[in-house]
Amino acid sequence: MRMQVALFVTLFSFSITFAESVPFLQQDDKPQVSKASLKKRRNLLEWHQIAGLTTLALWLATNLEGDKASESLYRKSDQYAQTLLLANPQYATNDPMYLVAISPLTRNSIAADYFLLKDPTNNAGLYLALKANEEWETKHSAATHKNLAMATFGMYAITASLAFFSPSKIEPETENVDDGPRIYSPIFAHKAMIPIHLVSMLLLPGLGARIEKEGPRAAHQMEQVGWTGFGAMSIALLVITF
């Protein structure tokens, strides 16, 4: 927990530094701009906002689908152990725990451990074989979550590209440069959120790949990163939309 808090504080501090480091155009340094470039900038930023809202909607759907998949995680060893238990109905005699062991699979299922305890001498070999390459699976369709994640990443890339390729902003000639640039503005807040949702987006695929081996722990970390990135992007959109 302390490590997560420290990471958040570090990332937040970097975000502030990142936003402050973006240079503001001074009046003497303004490039020449045409009506065509201004129109291009306006069009690209309008599409940037639309793409951002689409990305946010897809990110929300991805997170919700991921939460459902996380809640339905189970060990493959318990799945195979249930088959072995059904093949040994004598274990059920005067033992109510048998019904618990063959109940619907969850992350807390006890089928494999129960199978070992019923006959440690004869079942130890099978138990060790089941646990040798322990894997986690989900009853909820992981394909839907994966497809949504790919769509979210694609729209995120498009959103970033629309902002990156838009012409630079030109300040009005009447701006009072003696007052200095207005640092803490909606645009500042928008830029400050970029490192947070960008790092979150880049971390998510690696965390997803770890779930098969690490199970709920990796899934929980993925949920935290996913919702953190979603929150940062929500702020980034809200401050420039309203």
C-alpha angles and dihedrals in degrees: 000000000000090000091052092050091048091049091050092049091048093048092046091050090050090050091056091048090047093052092046092049093060103104120240117220113250118212093247092052098050113131121226111266134191131212088251093058092046090051090048091051092050093048094047093048091049089053089044089058093046091048090047092054090048090050091050092052091049091047091053091050090048092051093048092048090047092052090054091050091048093053091054098052118135138169118259088218090063090050092054091041091057089057089053091048092052088052088056105050090164087078089069094064109119091338118113090184088074090071090049091052094052095042119116112302121262135159087269098051116139101197097116095044091045091051090055095046094051091063113001095175097054100028101046093090094052091044093054090047090053092048096042094087102019113192134181125224135181128227091206113081107272090187092071091051092048093049092049091048091053091048090049093051091048093051090045090056091048091049092051092046093053090056094042095053097043115108118259120272117258116211119223116267090236094062113124102236092185088074091059126226118316098243102178100058137125089271090052091052090045091054093042090062094054098085091048099052092036094054090045092052092049094047097050100076092053092049090049091054090054095056094081090063104025100036120187095008093060090039091055091049090049091052091051093049093044095052092042091054091045091051093050092050091047090056091046091055097040095055093056098036101051 
